[in-house]
Amino acid sequence: MKNIALKYLRTALNNPAASFRDGQWDSIEQILNRNRVLVVQRTGWGKSMVYFLATKLLREQGAGSTLLISPLLSLMRNQLEAAQRIGITGRTINSTNNEEWEQIQSELASNQVDVLLISPERLANDDFRQNVLANMANNIGLFVIDEAHCISDWGHDFRPDYRRIVRVLQAIPSNVPVLATTATANDRVVNDVRSQLGQNILLQRGSLVRKSLKLQNINMPSPAARMAWLAQIIPTLPGSGIVYTLTQRDAERVTEWLQINSIKAKAYHAGISAREDGNSVKEVLEQQLLNNEIKVLVATVALGMGFDKPDLGFVIHFQRPASVVHYYQQVGRAGRAVDEAYGILLCGEEDDHIADFFIRNAFPPQQHITEILRTLDESNNGLSVPEMQRVLNLRKNQIDKTIKFLTVESPSPITKIGSKWQVTATAAGYEVNQAYVNAITDIRRTEQQQMRDYMEHTGCLMAFLQAALDDPSPTACGQCRSCNPALLLDETYDNDLANRAGLFLRRSYQPLPPRKQWPASNMFTQSLLSGYRIPKEQLAEEGRALSLWRDAGWGQLVAHGKYQTNRFTDELVAACGEMLQAWSPSPAPQWVACIPSLNHPKLVPDFAERLADALGLPFVPCIEKARANSQQKFMENSYQQVRNLDGVFNINLEPKDYQPCLLVDDMIDSGWTFTVASALLRQVGCSAVYPMALALNSPRMD
């Protein structure tokens, strides 16, 4: 049997000299013996070969289809191509191929599918559970859980949808072999996975060391300094590689900076468009990196588990990841099949702030849970998510996160009927397990501290990572910053280049596209605004924000002026004048107005008047607050934000034709304040309104 498997391995890899890696055949053999196996092996070891070869052999013995659950459907193309070479037929059911579902179900029913790939989120779909899973349950040949650390509450990448997997396992025959795979699991996670999948599960664990990888840590707090260093060092590095950032905005800015410095770089994150010219943009970017058509892909965690480029020459982290597990998983993409690769960790002043954001937002707060359950309980026939937004001061993503959290509870206090959510009988007595939430949060804080310790570690860096991941035999690598300083990359940077990077950051102006429709029809009862679509003659023009709130560049200075000195500096006045000159809207604004505030009545008018004076334009404080309202930053969704602005502003101008106006505010959150004020200015005859803000306060963190 092993010889047959070896023949298939060589065919799949298109390599007549290929052989099994340590532990691969042992894992396959245990699956053929109908056991449950947990494989913990480094990235690139070949975990996908284990389940594809096991599937091939089981199918030849007459077993049913393999059900493969993975969060990586979009990144499994390479593995599926290898599987096809040995005659394995794979199908996937996901949200992008609805038109194929019926055909795939027919193929499953006639035993023509060897592997069905689904995401864990698919298990939440009632139609899938009833029409596909129920029919497969008694004839599953192999049950595979890819990236199994996601099943653990204690794992770095826990996903609530993975909880449903345990319920599915309980519904299938006990003699069905189960394979769980991961590259990133310490003892705590391994034990938790074992407790959920069965204590009789066999553990196959290998060394995590990657011998070709040269690790180096560089403490460089200033973003401008790090960007200068990247521009200097990346052209000298072998092959192509990845720069990881913690936020989308940093991925875009670092990419643009590298491009300015003649480096072929592309950005990759969750916010990039899904398709362009009929092709998946992410697939195109991945292929460009695989083919070495670009020098570097600047990515967030969206380029996550599953991406495999054996000859990747370097992985650089622009900021410190949240945990050792995150870091090992990402840096371990480099050096899989080359003799020399670099793993460089840069550390910045913003790292803790970003990590704290993710920790604080890991779980829905008790208040959100209470409000949603109460609102659903008070409704007659339940509520859809858009209906909840109308009655709850919660963002859509806050509602979605809370619903997902509640649906995977067992028993769940809510259920979905059609498009509406309703409470169940268990809702009245439901309580969040706060001790559990606190324990997870404490672990995240510990992981954060462990990364700080790694950053300052003076011993072998690879051995530190191995020990942190409970590798049974951590050993000095001989080639990291600590083991062999002679192998280090130069840690200095050119001051002139850093100054240019600082100037680039200060000129990273943010476009403010105009809102074109209200959240719902006829929302206004106290303003002369109506309808659903905003009439063309009431639209604002595209605006600009000088900075991102508290960000490198001008963001810190804006925050200092707003909350410490209660005055924005003349430096910011000059910066906005420079931004307007670079922006050059046409027709140009001929006068300046501003958004009033009862909380800071002098702050913005003082700035707007000084800006108008610097521009040689008149300042006209024509917008008045007609009534007090809540601060917009406390309004969590568009419906609540617009309703909060109804009847708030009066325009103290006689209706007639007015020249274009520059409308100034300090902060922009949702953009609705600018939208309402601009519509009112346009109503009295203003020919164009150009919004300008000092800072945009809506960062994306993925």
N, C-alpha and C positions, 0 to 999 in steps of 0.2 A: 504493500500500500504506500509506503514511504517513497519508493522509486517512482510510482505513478504520480504522486504528488510533486516530486522533484521535477518530473518531465513537464507537468503543468506550470510549475513555477518558472522554469526556463522559457517556456513559450510565452507566458504572461509578461515577463520582463524583457522578452526579445533578446535574451542573453544565454547562449548555450553553455556558459561556464558558471552560471549562477548556482549558489548553494544556499541551504537554509541557514539563517542566522541562529545564534544560540537561543533556544526556547521556542522557535517558530514551529518546528515539527511537534514538539512536546504539546504545545497548545492545541494544534490541529488534532492530534491523537486523542487528547482528552475530550474534545468535542465529538469525535467519531464514537467515543465510548459513552456518549449521552450525558456528560458531566457539565457542570457549570464552572466557567473559568473567568477569572479577572486578570487581564494582562496589563501590567504597568511597565511600559517601555518607552524610551526616549523617542522624540519625533524623528521620523525617517527610518525607524527600525523595521517597519514593514507590517504594521498591525492589520492593514487592509488585506494584505496577502493571506493572513490567517483566516479571515472570514470568507474570502472569495474561494480559496482552495478548499476549505471545509465544506462550503456550499457545493462546489463541483463534485466532491467525493460523496457527499450525502445524497445529492440528486441522483448520482449513478447507482446508489443503493435503493432508490425508490422513495426517498424522503420528500416531504412537501417543500413549499417555497420558503426561502429565508426572509424574515422580516427584519430590516435594518433601520434602526431609529438613529438619526444623526442630525445635529444642527447645521451640518456642513454640505447640504445638498448642492449648493452652488459651487463648492470647491472639490467635488468628488469626480470631476470629469476625467482627470488623469487615471484614477483608480479604475473607473468604469471602462476606460479604453483597454486597460490591461486585462480586466475581467472578460471583455468581449473576445480577446485573442484566444481564450481557452473555452469559448463557446457558452459563456454565461450570459443569459438574457436578463438585463436589469430594466426595471420600470420605476418611475416615481410618480406619486400623486401629490401635487402641490397647487398653490393658488394661481400659478401661471399657465397651467395646462388643463383647464377645466374641460376643454373640448375633447380631451383624450380619456377622460375618466371612464366613460362607458365602455370604450374599447379595452382599457386596461382591466376593468372588472371582468369582462368577458374572457380575456386571456388568463386571468387568475383562476376563474372557474374551470377552465379547460386545462389547467396545469401547464401553461406555456411560459410562465414567468418564474425565473430562478431566484431573483432577488427583487423584493419590493422595498424601495427606499422612501421613507417619510421623515418629516421633522417631528419633534415631540409635540409641537403645537397642533399637528394634525389629529392627535388623539383627543383633542377637545372638541372636534367636529362631530356633531351627532350623526350626520349623514355617513361619514366615514366609518364610525363605530358600528352603525347598523347594517350598512350595505357592503362593507369590505371586511372589517375586522371580525365581525361575527361569523362570516362565512369562512374566514381563514383559520379561526381559533383552533379548531380540532385537527388542522392539517399543516401546522407550521413545522418546518423541518429544522430550523435554527433561528433563535431569537438573539439579535445582536444589538447591543447598546453601545454606540460609539460615543467617545468623549464622556465616559461614565462618571467622571468627577462631578458632572452637572447634576447627577442624581443625589449628591450628598448636600445636606443642609450646610455642612461645614466647608464645602469646596469653594474655591475662589470664584467660580463661575456658576454657582447654583442657579438653576432655572426652574421656576415653579412648575412648568409643564412637565418636567421630568418626574414629578411625583406620580403622575398618571401611569407611568410605566410599571410601577410596582403593582397597581391594580390590574393591569393587563396580564402581568405574569401570574397573578393569582387565578386568572380565568383560563389559562391554557394548561394542557396536560403536564404533569410533573416530570415526565420523562423526556420532554423537549430540551435539547441542549441549549445552554445560554452562554454567550460570550460578551463580556463587558471589557472595553478597552479604554485606556487613557495614557497620556504621557506625563500627567501632572497630578500626582496624588501622594500626599504624605501619609503617615500611619493613621492619623485621625480620620482622614477621608476614606482610606482603604477599609478601616474598621466599620465606618458608617455604611459604606456600600455593601459590605458583607452582611451587615445586620438587616439590610433591606432586601438583598437578593438571596439570602440564605447563608448560614454559617458554614454549610458544606461546600461553598464555592471554593475552587482551587485558585491559588495565587501564583501567577507567573510574573516575576519581577526581575528586571535587569539593571545594570549600572546606568547611571544617568550622565556619566562623563562624556564629553565630546572632545576628543584629543586634538583636533585641528584648530580649536577655537581659542583665540588670544583675548582674554578679558582685561578690561581697563576701565577704571572709574575716574571721572574728572569733575571736580566741583567748580562750576562756572555759573554763579547766580544770575548774571545779567543775560536776558534773552538776546540782546544785540551781540554780546561776546560769543555766545554759543552759535549764533547764525554766522558770524565772521569765521569762527573755527570750522564750521561745516563747509563753508565755501572754499576754504583753504585745503581741507584735508580730503574731502570726498574725491576730487580728481586723482589723488595719489593712491587710492585704495584699489585692491584687486577686484576685477569683475564688476558686477552690479549688486545692489543691496537695497536695504529698507531703512528708512528713518521713521521711528515711531514717535508720534505726539499723543498727548492726552486729549486734545480737543480738535474738533473739525476746523475751527478758525486758525489754530496753529498749523495744521496740515496745509491749509491753503496758503498761509503767509510764508511758511518755510519753503514751500514749493515755488512760489512766485520769486522769492529772494534767490533761490538757487538758479532759477531760470535766468534772472537778471545777470547772474554771474556765469552764464554760458554753460550751465550744467543741465543735462537732459533729465528733468525731474517731472513727475506727475503726482497729483494728489489722489488719495484713495480713502474714502470715508462713507459713512451711512447716508450722508446728504447729497452725494453726487447722483445725477439723473440715472434712472434705471436703464433706459434704452436710448440709443441715438442711431438714426439711419437703419433701424431694424436690428441693431446689434446691442448686446448687453455691454454697457460701458465698463463695468467691473471686469467682465471677461476679457475685454480688449486690453485693459490695463494689466491684468494678470499675465496675459499672453506677451505683452510688450516686455515685461520684466523677465519672464521665462526665456524669451528669445534674445535677451540682452540688447533690446532696441532702445532702452532707456538706461541711464546710469543708476537712478534711484527712484523708488516709489516712496512717497511721504505719506504714511498711513496712520490711521487710528486702529483701535482693536477690531474695526470692521474687517481688516485683513487679519483674520483670527486663525483659529484652529483649522488645520487641513491644508493650508497652502504649502506646496512642496516644490522647492527649487534646489536640487542637490548641490549645485555649484554656486550658491549664493555667497558672495565674498565678504559681506559685512552687514551687521545690524547695529544701528546706532539709536539710542533712546535720547530724544531731545529733552524729556523730563523723566522723573523717576516713577516707575510703575507702582501700582498699589500693593503688590505683594511679590515675594520671591517666586511664587508659582507663575504669576503673570510674566515676570521677567524671564524665567528659565524657558517658558514655552515660546516666547518671542525671540529671545537671543539664540535659542537652539535651532532656529531656522537656518542659521549660517553654518557653513563648514561641514555639511553632511557628506559631501563626496569630493572635497578638495583638501589639499594638504595644509592650507593656511587661510584662516578667516578671522575677522575681527568682531568682537562684541564690546561696544563702547557705551557706557552709561554716563550721561551727562546729568547734572543735578542743578535745579534752578530755584529761584526764590518763590516761584508760584506753585511748586510741587505740592506742599502740604495743603494749600487752599483748595486745589483741584481734588486731591484725595479725600479731603473732608467733605466736599460736595457729594461725592459718590457714596460715602458712608452714610451721610445724613439722609440720602434719598433712596437707600436700599429697600426700605419697607414703607408701605403706606402708613401715615400716622393714624393713631386711634381716632382722632377727630374726623378724618375722611371716612373711615369705616363706619363710625356711628352715624354720620350724616347720610351716607348712602343707604344704609339699612333702614334708617328712620324714614327717609323719603320714599323708598320702595314700599315700605310697610303702609304708608299713608296713601299710596296710590291705589286706584281701584283695580286696574288690570296690568300693573307693572309699568315700567318706563324704558324707553330706548336710551342710548347714550346721549344723543342730541337733546332729548327731552330732559334728561338729568342736568345738562348744562344750563338749561333755562331756569331751573329752580335751585341749583347748587352753585355756590361760588367756588368751583373747582375747574381746573383745566382738563381738557379731554384726556391728556396722558395721565393725569392724576386719577381720573375716574377709571380709565382702562387698567392702570396698575392695581388699583384697589379691587376691581372686579376679578382680575386674574388671580390675585392673592386669595380672594374668598372662594373662587371656584375650585381651587385645588385643595381646600380644607376638606377634611373628611370627618363627619358629614358637612357638606357645604351649606351655608346659610342662604344662598341664592341659587336660582336656576333660570335658564333662558328658555322662553317659549316664543318662537318666532323671532322677532327683532327686539322683544321686550324682556327685561330682567324683572324677576319677582322674588320675594323672600320665600324661604321654605319654613317648615315647622320648627327647624332648629335655630332660626334667627333670633327668637326671643331670648334664648339662653346663651347666645354666642358670646364668647370673650376671647380676645387675642391673648395668646400665650406670651405675655410680656417677658417672662424669664427667658424664653427661647430667643426672642428678638434681642434682648440685652446680651445674651451669650454670643450670638452671631456678631453683634456690633463690637463686643470686646475682642473677638478674634480678628476682626478687620483692623482694629486699632493696633493689636499686637503685630499683625502682618506689616502694617505701615512702619512700626518701629523697627521691625526686622530689616526692612529695606534701608532705613537710615543707618542701621548697624552695618549692613553690607557696604554701603557707600563709604564708610569710614574704616572698613576692615583692612588690617595690615598683613594678615596671613593670606594663604592661597584663596583666590576668589572662587575658583571652580569647586574646591573642597567645601567652602562655605555654602554654596548652592546645593551641593550634594547632601551635606549634613542637614540643611534646612528642609530638604525634601525627604529626609529619612532614608537616603541611600545607605545600604548596609556597609559599604566600604568606601567612604570618602578618602581620596588620596590627592596629594599635591600634584598639580598639572605640569609644573615646570616651565610655563610660558605666559603666565598672566603678569599683571603689573607688579605683584608682590614677588612672584617666583623668579622672574627674569626681567628686571627693569630695562635691560638693553633692547628688548623687543618692543618697547613702548612707542606709541605714536607721539609726535610732538604735541605738547599741551598748550603751547603759546599761540597767540593770534595777533594779527596785525591791527594796531590801534586805529589806523586810518580806515581800514575795512570795517571795524567795529563801529566807528563813528558813522560810516555810511549806512550800516545796518540800523543804527539808532534813528537816523533820518528816515530811512525806509519805513520803520515802525510808526514814526510820528506822521507819516504821510499815507498810512493804510486807512484811507477814508472808507466809510461804510455807506453803500447806497441804501436809500430808503424808498423802495418802490411804493407807489400809492395804492391804498385800498380802493377796490372798485365796486364792492357791494357790502351791504350791511349784513350782520349775522342772521337777521330774519326780517320779514316784511313789516313795515309800519311800526317800528320800535319806539318812535318818538311821540310823546304826548304834550311836551312843553316846548318843543322846537319846531320850526317850520321846515322840517326834513321828513321825507316819507319814502315809501317804496322799498324795494329790495336792492335793485341795482342803483348805484349812485349815478345820477345824470352826468353826462360828460361835462356840462357847464358848471358842475359843483366839485369836480375832481381836483385834488392837489397834483402838482407836478412831482416828478421824482426828486427826492431830497438827498441830503448828505448828513452823516454823523461824523464828527471829528475823530472819535475813538470808540473803543469798547471799554465798558465800565471797569475801572481798576486794572486796566491792562497795561502792558508795556507800551511805550509811546506817551500819549497824553492822558490815558485813563487814570493814572494815579494822581495827576495834578488836578483833574476834574473832581475826583473824590475828596481831595484835600480842601479844595475851595468850597465844596458843598457842605461838608460836615465839620470842618475845623475852623476855617477863617471866615466863612459866610461871604466870601467874595472870590470871584474868578479873576485870575491874574491877567495883566496886560499881555503876557506871553500867550495866553489862550486867545485873546482878542486878535493878536497878530497871526496866530495859527489858523484861526477861522477865516481871516482875510486871505491868507495864502490858499486855503482850501477852496474858497469861492473863486479865486483867480484860476486855479487848476481845473475846477469844475466847469466854469464858464457857461452857466445856463443861458439859453436864448429863447425869448428876449430877456435881457438882464433885469434883475429886480431894481426898482427905483425908490423904494422906501422900505423901512424895517418895522416890523411889529413883533410882539412876543406873547407867549402864553403866560397868563397871570397865575399867581399862587397865593392862597391865604396863609399857608404855613411859612413860606419864605417870600414875603411881599416885595422885598427890594432886590433879591439875589439876581433873578433873571432880567428884570427891567434895567438894572444897573449895567449888567453885561451887554445887553442888547443896545443900550444907548451908546456905550463906548465903542461897540462894534460899528454902529451906524456912523458915528463920528469918524472912525478910522476909514470907513468906506466912502465918506463924503456924501452920505445919504441922510434924509430926514428920518428921525425915529418918531413913530406915531403909536402911542400906547392906547390903541382903539379897542382892544379886547378886554372886557370887564367880567369879573366873576359875579354872576347874578345870584348864586346861592352856594353855600358850602356843600362839598361832597367828599366822599371818602377818597383817599389817595389811590390813584390808578394802580400803583404797584401792589395793592392788596386785592385788586379784582383779578380773578384767576382765569377767566375765559372771555372770549369775545362778546358773548351775549351780556355778561355782567359788566364788562368794561364800557360798552356803548350805553347801556341803560344808566350807568353811573354818570354819564356826561349829558344826559337829557336835561335841557333847560339850564345848564351850568353857565354858558357864555352868552353875553350880549355884545354885539358889535356896535360901537359908538361912532358910526359913520352914516352920513346921508346916502341913500341909494343913488349912485351915478356910476360913470365909468372911471375905474381907477387903474393905474399902471401896475405892473407886476410887483409882488410883495415878497420880501424875505421874512419868513415866520420863524422865530427863534425860540428854542426851549433848551433847558439844561439836559434833561434825560428823555429818552424814548424807550418805552417798554413794549407796548403792543402796537403803537402807531395810531390808535383810535383818537387820541387827543388831537393830534395833527389833522386827522381826517375830518373830525367834526368842525374844528376851528376853520379849516380851509374851506369846507363846504359853506359855512356861514359867511366867510369873507367873499367867496365867489357869488353868493346870493345877493350881496349888496353892490356888486359890480366890479370886483377885483378881477382883472383879466387873467392873472396867473398867480399861484401861491407856491413858493419854494420852501419846504420845511428844512430847517437846519438845527441839529442838536449837537451838544458837546459830547454826549456819550450814548451809545446803544447798550441797553441793559438786558439783552436776551441771548446769552451765550448758549451754544450747543456743546454738550459735553460728551459726544460719542462719535 
